[in-house]
Amino acid sequence: MKRPDLLIPVFLRLVACSGYRQIAREFRVSHTTIMRIAERLGRHCLLYQWHHVSDLEMSEAIVIDGFESFAHSQFYPCHLNLAVGAETHFTYAFAEAELRRKGTMTAWQKQRRAELERQHGRPDPKAIEKSVAELVTMLPSSTAALSVHTDEHPAYPRAFHRSGRRVQHTSTPSVEARVPSNPLFPANLADLLIRHSGANHKRETIAFSKTLQSAVERLAIFVVWRNFAKSFSEKMQDATPAMRLGVARAKQTVEQILDSRLFVSKMVLPARWGGYYRREVATLPRGLSRPHRLQYAD
């Protein structure tokens, strides 16, 4: 099978909880071939998402939450901060933040963390604040103050101040039941679907992302699939979040999502997403991933 023929099946399998090597075995190719295709799909989805949201005006409240995972090893946790529409459940944007390992650790784990930090340095203690601040600046403009619901993480108020936008902020304790009546439910549901749909975010998985860059690319694929291709209700097979928002008239197939090639030179990505596109996200113990350099197109 030629590589271009793999784009659609790889896309579908990446949101159906398959790992790179599982997909590679099915199509009898190297797992690095699948990795390259995932990178390409991630770049396309970044452009596809921004193409549809860059000219919007905000018409609903936003729920912001950090989905916690890890890249490289459990000593390198991260937040994938999501901005989800409170009514439509449309994911507008996301941004990553590398964290320091916390929580209960054995004496050996504390010693190992100290050794790794001496070798590679410590994550920025303000990573969440900076990430969420940039996330807020990526959201569509609004004439009134941006209404944002979050949990009680102390970095959020500082992030909103740093963003420079007018934000009307309300918080809900994260210990509240994760039921539809909870104001945080749109983000909680997105978190659940990310973990359900991505092999790299399963608990105790061996398919975890080896780099933060890879986690970002797979998240971009998930966001576009959920926004434009997945019904809000699997049982009802109703409108997608994009249809609920009004940026799509019908459910998009993966073939339609990949049908037209998008060019980064013809749109202005936010600074952080531009870094995602060029593969400039560093993972502390590994440094930068292999960068993306345009050779045949702008």
N, C-alpha and C positions, 0 to 999 in steps of 0.2 A: 504494500500500500504506500502510495506516495505521501510525502509529508503534508501537502495542502489538504488532502482528504481527511486528515486526522483532526483538523481544527474543531469541527462540530462534535464528533464523538468524545474528544478529550474535554471540551467544555462541559458536556453533559455529565461525564464521569467525575469531573472535579467538584461538581455540586451534588453528586450522588455518593459522596463519602469514599471515593476510591483514592488510594495512594498512587504516587508516580510509578512505582515498580509494578503494582497490580495492573495499571493501565498498559505499561510497557509489555508485560507478559501477554496480555490479551492480543495486542497488535504486533507482537514479535519484533519489537524495536528496542533500542537502548533506553534506559530510564532517563538519560541525559537528553534524548530527543523529546521526551514528554516534558521535561523541565523547560526546554527552550520554547516549546509550544505554549506552555503555561505562561511563560514570560510574555510572549507575543500577545496572548489573549488578555493578560492583565493590562498591557499597555493600551490595547484597543478599548477595553472596558473603561479605563480612566477617561479616554477621549469621548467615548459614547455617553458616559454619565455626565461629563461636564458640558457637552454639546446640548444636553436637554435641560440643564439647570442654570446655566450661566446667565440667561436673560429673564429668569423668573422673578416675580415679586412675592415675597412671603405672605401667605394667606392663612397660616395656621400656627399654633404653638409648636414648639420643638422640645423633644425629650433627648437629653444628652446623657450618655452612660459610657463607661469604660469596660469593654469586654476583656477579661484578663486571660492571657495565655502565656506561652513562652516560645523562644526561638533559640536554637543551638543546644540548650540544656535547661533544666529546671532552675539552674543558678542564674538564668537570664530571663526573668519574667517580663512581660510587656502588657501595655494597655492598647487596645484598638478602640479609640474613642469614636463613637457613632453619634450622628445627629439625625434623629428619626422624627417624621411628622406625627404629631399627637393624634390626628384624625385619619390621615391617609395611610400611615405606616410606611411612607416613602422615605428611604434613606437618602438624605441630601448629600452628605459628605462624611468623610472619616479622616482620622489622623492617628499616627502611631506615637507611642511614648515608651521608651525603654526604662525599666524599673530596676530597683535593687531588690534582691530576694529578701522577703520578710517572713513573719510568722514563726511558728514553733520549729526549731531546728535542733538536731543533735549536736554534741560537742564537735564531732567530726565535720558536720556540715558547716558549722560556724568557722572552723579552721579552714576548710576548703574555700569558703566564700572569701575569707581574708586573703588567702593565697592568690585567688583569681583577681581580686581587686588590686593587689600589688602588681600583678603582671599586666593587667589590661585597663586598670582604672575603674572608677565607679560611675554609674549612670548619673546623669544630671538630676539633682534632687528636685528641680523645678520642671522636670520633663512633662508631667501631666498638665501643669499650669500653662506652659508654652504651647503644648499640643492643642489643648482645648481653646486657647485664645486664637490660634490660627484657624481652628475648626469653625469658630463663630464668625470670623471674617470671611470664610468661604460661603456662608449661608446667603440666600437671596436677600436683597435689600427690602426694607419695609419702611413705610412712612411713620408708623408708631414704633414704640419700643418693642424689641424682639422678646416674645414670651418664651421662657425656657424653664422646663422642669428637670430637676436632677435629684440625685440622692444627696446625702449630707457631707460629701467629701469636701474637706476644707480648701482644696485647690480651686474649686469652681468659682467662688466669688472673686478670687484674685485673677483668675483667667478672664472673667468677663470684664473686669476693670482694665486689664492689659489689652484686651481686644479693641478698646476704643468705641465699641458700639453701645447703644442704649439697650439695656437688657432688664426686663422685668423677671426676676428670678424667684421661683418657689422650689422648695426642697421637700422631699418625702424620705423618711428613714428607709434604708435598704432592707431592713428586717421585716417590713410590712409584707403581707401575703401577696404573692405575685399573681394576682387575679386581674381580670379585665377592668375592674373598677379602680385599680391602682393607677395613679397618673404616670407611673414609670412603666406601665405594661407594654407600650410600643417598643421600648428599648429592650425590656426583658424578653419579649417574644423574639426580637431580632437576635439577641444573644443565644437563645435556645436554638434557633434555626441555624445559626452559624456553627454551633457545636454539633448539631445533628447532621449538617450537610457537608462538613469538612473533616476529612480524616486527620488533618494536621492539628485539630483542636479537640480531639477525643481525649478523655481522661486516660492516663497511663498508656498512651499510644507510642508506637515506634515510627509512626508516620509524621511526627511533629516537624514543623518548619525548621530547617537548618539555619536559615538566615531570616532576619526581620524583613528584608526586601521581598523574599518569597512569600511571607505571610501577607504582606501588603498587596502583592499581585493577586493572590488567591482571594483576598477579601474583595478586591475590585470586581472580580468575576462573579462572586456571590452577590454583591450589591446589585449589579446590572441584571442578573438572572432574577433575583427576588423582586426588584422594582418593575421590570418590564415583561418577564416571561411567566412568573409564578402567580397563580390566583391567590387572592387574599385568603380564601378558605379552600382547602383541598376538597372538602366534602361538597361544597356548593359549586366549586369551579366558577367563581364569580370574577369580578374585575381585579386586575392587578393594582398594586399601589400607584403605578404611573397613570393608570386609567382613572383611579380615584382622585388623583391630583389634577388631571386634565392635560398631562403632557403626552399622552398616547391615547389614540382612539380605540385601539384593539390590543389584545394580548399579542406580544411579539414572540415569534419562534426564535430559536437560536440561529437558524438559517437567516432570518431577517436581521437579527442583531449583527451578524457577521457579514451581511451582504455587501455593504458599502465600506470602502476603505476610508478611514479618517486620517487627516494629516495634522500633526502637532503644529506645523508652521502656520496653519490657518485658524488657530484659536489660541487664546492666551490662558494657559493653565495657571492656577494659583501656585505660588512659589513652592509650597510643600509638594503638591502633586506633580509639578515639573521635576522635582527631585525624584519622585517615585518613577516617573516615566523614564528618566535617564539612569535609573537604578543607582541612586546615590545614597540609599539608606544603609548606614553602617550597623553591623552587629559587633559589639565590643570585642569579643575574643577572635573575630574573624576579619574585622575591618570592612572595607567596601566589597560589595559583590562585583562580579564582572559587569562593567558599565555597558550601557546601550549607546552605540554610536550610529548615527544615521549614515548610510552609505549609498542607498539607491533612491531615497525619497526624502522629502522635507516633512 
